[in-house]
């Protein structure tokens, strides 16, 4: 899993830094589907690889939210 080198280098850096912060704090009593996904991935992958995978996932989520002009986590009613 990797974040593509296409596009804005600074944005990629911010995504990886943010994902690294999340990975460092998953040991705390924080719950949610994304956090559980990170915990599961950490069982088999290194923290660095997990952070890059999470950054990739966050970038895809951000793109989908912007492309669909919706709110993240908002259930369709």
C-alpha positions in Angstrom: 0.0 0.0 0.0 1.4 3.3 -1.0 0.4 6.9 -1.4 0.9 7.9 -5.1 3.7 10.3 -5.8 1.5 12.2 -8.2 0.0 15.5 -7.0 1.0 17.8 -4.2 4.0 16.6 -2.2 3.1 18.8 0.8 -0.5 17.4 0.9 1.0 13.8 0.9 3.3 14.8 3.7 0.4 16.1 5.8 -1.7 13.0 5.2 1.2 10.7 6.3 2.0 12.9 9.4 -1.7 12.9 10.4 -2.0 9.2 9.9 1.2 8.6 11.9 -0.4 10.5 14.8 -3.5 8.3 14.6 -1.5 5.2 14.6 0.4 6.3 17.7 -2.8 6.9 19.6 -4.8 3.8 18.7 -3.6 2.2 22.0 -5.9 4.7 23.8 -9.6 3.9 24.4 -10.7 5.3 21.1 -13.2 3.3 19.1 -14.7 3.5 15.6 -14.6 1.5 12.4 -11.5 3.3 11.0 -9.6 2.9 14.3 -10.5 -0.8 14.5 -9.2 -1.2 10.9 -5.9 0.4 12.0 -5.6 -1.9 15.0 -6.2 -5.0 12.9 -3.6 -3.8 10.3 -1.0 -3.2 13.1 -1.2 -6.9 14.0 0.5 -7.9 10.8 2.2 -4.7 9.5 4.7 -2.2 10.8 3.5 1.1 12.2 5.1 3.0 9.3 3.4 0.8 6.7 0.1 1.1 8.6 0.4 4.9 8.6 1.0 5.0 4.9 -2.0 2.7 4.3 -4.2 5.0 6.5 -3.0 8.1 4.7 -4.0 6.4 1.4 -7.4 5.6 2.9 -7.9 9.1 4.2 -7.0 10.6 0.8 -9.6 8.3 -0.8 -12.2 9.3 1.8 -11.5 13.0 1.3 -11.8 12.7 -2.4 -15.1 10.8 -2.2 -16.5 13.4 0.2 -15.5 16.3 -2.1 -16.6 14.6 -5.3 -20.0 13.6 -3.9 -20.4 16.9 -2.0 -21.4 15.1 1.1 -20.6 14.8 4.8 -18.3 12.0 6.0 -20.1 9.5 8.1 -23.5 10.9 7.4 -25.9 8.0 6.8 -28.2 8.2 3.9 -31.8 8.8 5.0 
